[in-house]
Amino acid sequence: MMGTAHRRRVWAMGLARAFVTGFLLLIVLLPIYWMVAASLKSNQEITQDATLYPHSPSFDNYRHLFSEREFGAYMMNSLAVTAASVLLSLVVGSLAAYAIARFHLRFRMERVVGLSLLTLRIVPPVVILIPVYLLMLSLNLLNTWLGLIITYTALNITFCVWMMESFFREIPVDLEEAAMVDGDSRLTAFRRITLPLAAPGMAATAIFAVIVTFNEFLFALVLTATPAAMTMPRGTATLIGRIDTDWASMSAAGVVGALPIVVFALLVQRHLVRGLTMGAVK
């Protein structure tokens, strides 16, 4: 009798767990399905018919993006700017994070520097929007890749330092000291010993930096004005007109814009899990 009651309780808990999991998946996947379905519809089917699925699916919206809206240029700009800014942020941020984690200054100033960088990250981007615009205007870097790369690198460095510092603190300093006893310099020991051990943390940091940079809209809106430098979010905004909005093309743009991030996340998901759990188990 007790065994039957136990099996029923286990079955009920499993059913409840499956129901909750299915409900959460529905919440997460429904917007994605709606965007993909809308990208295969016409504007009339979206705004007037309001069908739940495309009755006459077509890829015309995707062809329209690349043939008439220069979406290929927007995507190329986003990929190039994101790759360059994240790479620079990781290089500079890793060196800064290593210095904060390993070197001790008077009055614990290294902690002050770390907290100051974190404070800069908390500041809303709109606060520094006008100064950044005026700086890029004076440097003649408006509507250029370089202007966006400099801006995004400056924004990402604070995040990279904040993330990487904790990973470097988890690596025993004895390993570096042993390498320096064998003849390595501090920089060589950092490159040969510390960086490989912190690679999972660097991968996790890179993933978040890529997502934030690739999806950034505010600075791209202010600093770019032509397809020569517009990023994917900025270019997608051109589909919104004064009179009407091309909802079908915007949905197709959302699908195309999400693909690089999805592919990137799938390729590095193993490193993401290792990076997020690094140091969780002593």
C-alpha positions as CSV (number, residue, x, y, z in Angstrom):
1,M,0.0,0.0,0.0
2,M,2.8,2.4,0.9
3,G,4.6,1.4,-2.3
4,T,1.5,2.3,-4.4
5,A,1.2,5.7,-2.6
6,H,4.9,6.4,-3.2
7,R,4.6,5.6,-6.9
8,R,1.6,7.8,-7.2
9,R,3.4,10.7,-5.5
10,V,6.4,10.3,-7.8
11,W,4.1,10.1,-10.8
12,A,2.3,13.3,-9.7
13,M,5.6,15.1,-9.1
14,G,6.9,14.0,-12.6
15,L,3.6,15.2,-14.2
16,A,3.8,18.5,-12.4
17,R,7.4,19.0,-13.4
18,A,6.6,18.2,-17.1
19,F,3.7,20.6,-17.0
20,V,5.8,23.4,-15.6
21,T,8.7,22.7,-18.1
22,G,6.3,22.7,-21.0
23,F,4.6,25.9,-19.9
24,L,8.0,27.6,-19.6
25,L,9.1,26.3,-23.0
26,L,5.8,27.7,-24.5
27,I,6.5,31.1,-23.0
28,V,10.1,31.1,-24.4
29,L,9.4,29.6,-27.8
30,L,6.1,31.3,-28.7
31,P,7.7,34.7,-29.6
32,I,10.3,32.9,-31.6
33,Y,7.7,31.0,-33.5
34,W,5.6,34.1,-34.0
35,M,8.7,36.0,-35.5
36,V,9.6,33.1,-37.8
37,A,5.9,32.7,-38.9
38,A,5.5,36.4,-39.5
39,S,8.6,36.5,-41.7
40,L,6.9,34.0,-44.0
41,K,3.7,36.1,-44.3
42,S,2.7,39.2,-46.2
43,N,1.9,42.4,-44.4
44,Q,-1.7,42.0,-45.2
45,E,-1.7,38.6,-43.6
46,I,-0.1,40.0,-40.5
47,T,-2.1,43.2,-40.0
48,Q,-5.5,42.3,-41.5
49,D,-6.0,38.6,-41.5
50,A,-4.0,37.9,-38.3
51,T,-3.5,34.2,-39.0
52,L,-1.8,32.0,-36.5
53,Y,0.4,30.5,-39.3
54,P,1.4,31.5,-42.8
55,H,-1.3,30.2,-45.2
56,S,1.0,30.9,-48.2
57,P,4.5,30.9,-46.9
58,S,7.0,32.8,-49.0
59,F,10.7,33.9,-48.7
60,D,10.0,37.2,-50.5
61,N,10.6,39.1,-47.3
62,Y,14.2,37.7,-47.1
63,R,14.9,38.5,-50.7
64,H,13.5,42.0,-50.2
65,L,15.9,42.6,-47.3
66,F,19.1,41.7,-49.3
67,S,18.0,43.0,-52.7
68,E,16.4,46.3,-51.8
69,R,17.2,47.2,-48.2
70,E,21.0,46.6,-48.2
71,F,20.7,44.2,-45.2
72,G,23.8,42.4,-46.3
73,A,25.8,45.5,-45.6
74,Y,24.2,46.0,-42.2
75,M,25.0,42.4,-41.3
76,M,28.6,42.7,-42.4
77,N,29.0,45.9,-40.4
78,S,27.7,44.3,-37.3
79,L,29.9,41.2,-37.6
80,A,33.0,43.3,-38.3
81,V,32.4,45.9,-35.5
82,T,31.4,43.2,-33.0
83,A,34.4,41.0,-33.7
84,A,36.9,43.9,-33.5
85,S,35.5,45.5,-30.4
86,V,35.1,42.3,-28.5
87,L,38.7,41.2,-29.4
88,L,40.2,44.5,-28.3
89,S,38.1,44.5,-25.1
90,L,39.3,41.0,-24.2
91,V,42.9,41.8,-24.8
92,V,42.9,45.1,-22.8
93,G,40.4,43.9,-20.2
94,S,42.3,40.7,-19.5
95,L,45.5,42.6,-18.8
96,A,43.7,45.1,-16.6
97,A,41.9,42.3,-14.7
98,Y,45.1,40.4,-14.2
99,A,46.8,43.5,-12.8
100,I,43.9,44.1,-10.4
101,A,43.8,40.4,-9.3
102,R,47.6,40.0,-8.8
103,F,49.1,43.3,-7.8
104,H,48.4,45.0,-4.5
105,L,48.6,48.8,-4.2
106,R,48.7,51.0,-1.2
107,F,45.4,51.6,0.7
108,R,43.9,48.7,-1.3
109,M,43.6,51.0,-4.4
110,E,43.2,47.9,-6.6
111,R,39.8,47.4,-5.1
112,V,38.9,51.0,-5.6
113,V,39.8,50.7,-9.3
114,G,37.7,47.6,-9.6
115,L,34.7,49.2,-8.0
116,S,35.2,52.4,-10.1
117,L,35.0,50.3,-13.3
118,L,31.9,48.5,-12.1
119,T,30.3,51.9,-11.3
120,L,31.0,53.1,-14.9
121,R,29.3,50.0,-16.1
122,I,26.2,50.9,-14.1
123,V,25.9,54.4,-15.5
124,P,23.1,54.5,-18.1
125,P,24.5,54.8,-21.7
126,V,22.2,57.7,-22.5
127,V,24.1,59.8,-19.9
128,I,27.3,59.6,-21.9
129,L,25.6,59.6,-25.4
130,I,26.1,63.3,-26.1
131,P,29.8,63.5,-25.0
132,V,30.6,60.4,-27.1
133,Y,28.9,62.0,-30.1
134,L,30.8,65.2,-29.7
135,L,34.1,63.3,-29.3
136,M,33.5,61.3,-32.4
137,L,32.5,64.5,-34.3
138,S,35.7,66.2,-33.3
139,L,37.7,63.1,-34.3
140,N,35.8,62.9,-37.6
141,L,34.8,59.3,-36.8
142,L,31.0,59.7,-37.3
143,N,29.5,57.1,-39.6
144,T,32.6,54.9,-39.6
145,W,33.5,51.4,-38.3
146,L,36.3,52.8,-36.3
147,G,34.1,55.2,-34.3
148,L,31.8,52.3,-33.4
149,I,34.7,50.0,-32.5
150,I,36.2,52.6,-30.2
151,T,32.9,53.2,-28.5
152,Y,32.0,49.6,-28.0
153,T,35.5,48.7,-26.9
154,A,35.4,51.4,-24.2
155,L,32.0,50.1,-23.0
156,N,33.0,46.5,-23.0
157,I,36.3,46.9,-21.2
158,T,34.6,47.6,-17.9
159,F,32.5,44.4,-18.2
160,C,35.5,42.3,-19.3
161,V,37.6,43.5,-16.3
162,W,34.8,42.9,-13.9
163,M,34.2,39.4,-15.2
164,M,37.8,38.3,-15.8
165,E,39.1,39.5,-12.4
166,S,37.1,36.9,-10.5
167,F,38.4,34.2,-12.8
168,F,42.1,35.2,-12.4
169,R,41.7,35.2,-8.6
170,E,40.6,31.5,-8.8
171,I,43.9,30.5,-10.4
172,P,46.7,29.8,-7.8
173,V,49.5,32.3,-8.0
174,D,51.9,29.5,-7.2
175,L,51.7,28.2,-10.8
176,E,52.9,31.6,-12.1
177,E,55.7,31.7,-9.5
178,A,56.9,28.3,-10.5
179,A,57.0,29.3,-14.1
180,M,59.0,32.5,-13.2
181,V,61.4,30.4,-11.2
182,D,62.0,28.3,-14.4
183,G,62.9,31.5,-16.2
184,D,59.7,33.0,-17.5
185,S,58.9,36.6,-17.2
186,R,55.7,37.8,-15.6
187,L,54.1,38.4,-19.0
188,T,55.3,35.1,-20.4
189,A,53.9,33.3,-17.4
190,F,50.6,35.1,-17.9
191,R,50.5,34.1,-21.5
192,R,51.6,30.4,-21.0
193,I,50.0,29.6,-17.7
194,T,47.3,31.9,-16.6
195,L,45.5,32.6,-19.9
196,P,45.0,28.9,-20.8
197,L,43.6,28.2,-17.4
198,A,41.2,31.2,-17.6
199,A,40.1,30.3,-21.1
200,P,36.6,29.1,-20.1
201,G,36.1,32.3,-18.2
202,M,37.3,34.3,-21.2
203,A,34.9,32.4,-23.4
204,A,32.0,33.2,-21.1
205,T,33.0,36.9,-21.0
206,A,33.3,36.9,-24.8
207,I,29.8,35.4,-25.3
208,F,28.1,38.1,-23.1
209,A,30.2,40.9,-24.8
210,V,29.2,39.6,-28.3
211,I,25.5,39.5,-27.4
212,V,25.6,43.0,-25.9
213,T,27.6,44.5,-28.7
214,F,25.8,42.8,-31.6
215,N,22.4,44.0,-30.3
216,E,23.4,47.5,-29.3
217,F,21.2,50.1,-30.8
218,L,21.5,53.5,-29.1
219,F,25.0,54.4,-30.0
220,A,24.6,53.0,-33.5
221,L,21.5,55.2,-34.0
222,V,23.4,58.3,-33.1
223,L,26.8,57.6,-34.6
224,T,25.8,56.1,-38.0
225,A,23.5,57.4,-40.7
226,T,24.3,55.5,-44.0
227,P,24.5,51.8,-44.9
228,A,28.3,52.2,-45.0
229,A,28.4,51.9,-41.2
230,M,24.9,51.1,-40.0
231,T,24.8,47.9,-37.9
232,M,22.0,45.3,-38.1
233,P,19.8,46.8,-35.3
234,R,20.2,50.3,-36.7
235,G,19.4,49.1,-40.2
236,T,16.4,47.2,-39.0
237,A,15.0,50.5,-37.6
238,T,14.9,51.9,-41.2
239,L,12.0,49.5,-41.9
240,I,9.8,51.7,-39.6
241,G,8.4,54.5,-41.8
242,R,6.5,57.6,-40.9
243,I,3.2,56.2,-42.3
244,D,3.5,52.5,-42.0
245,T,5.8,49.8,-40.8
246,D,7.0,46.8,-42.9
247,W,6.3,44.2,-40.2
248,A,7.0,41.2,-42.5
249,S,10.5,42.5,-43.4
250,M,11.1,43.4,-39.8
251,S,10.3,39.8,-38.8
252,A,12.6,38.5,-41.4
253,A,15.3,40.9,-40.3
254,G,14.9,39.6,-36.7
255,V,15.3,36.0,-37.9
256,V,18.4,36.8,-39.9
257,G,19.9,39.0,-37.1
258,A,19.3,36.3,-34.5
259,L,21.1,33.5,-36.5
260,P,24.7,34.6,-35.9
261,I,24.1,34.8,-32.2
262,V,22.4,31.5,-32.1
263,V,25.1,29.8,-34.1
264,F,27.8,31.4,-32.0
265,A,26.1,30.4,-28.7
266,L,25.8,26.8,-30.0
267,L,29.4,26.6,-30.9
268,V,30.7,27.9,-27.5
269,Q,28.0,26.6,-25.2
270,R,30.4,24.1,-23.6
271,H,32.8,26.9,-22.8
272,L,30.0,29.0,-21.5
273,V,29.0,26.3,-19.0
274,R,32.6,25.8,-17.9
275,G,33.1,29.5,-17.6
276,L,30.0,30.1,-15.5
277,T,30.8,27.2,-13.2
278,M,34.5,28.0,-12.9
279,G,35.4,28.3,-9.2
280,A,31.9,27.1,-8.0
281,V,33.3,23.9,-6.6
282,K,36.4,24.1,-4.5
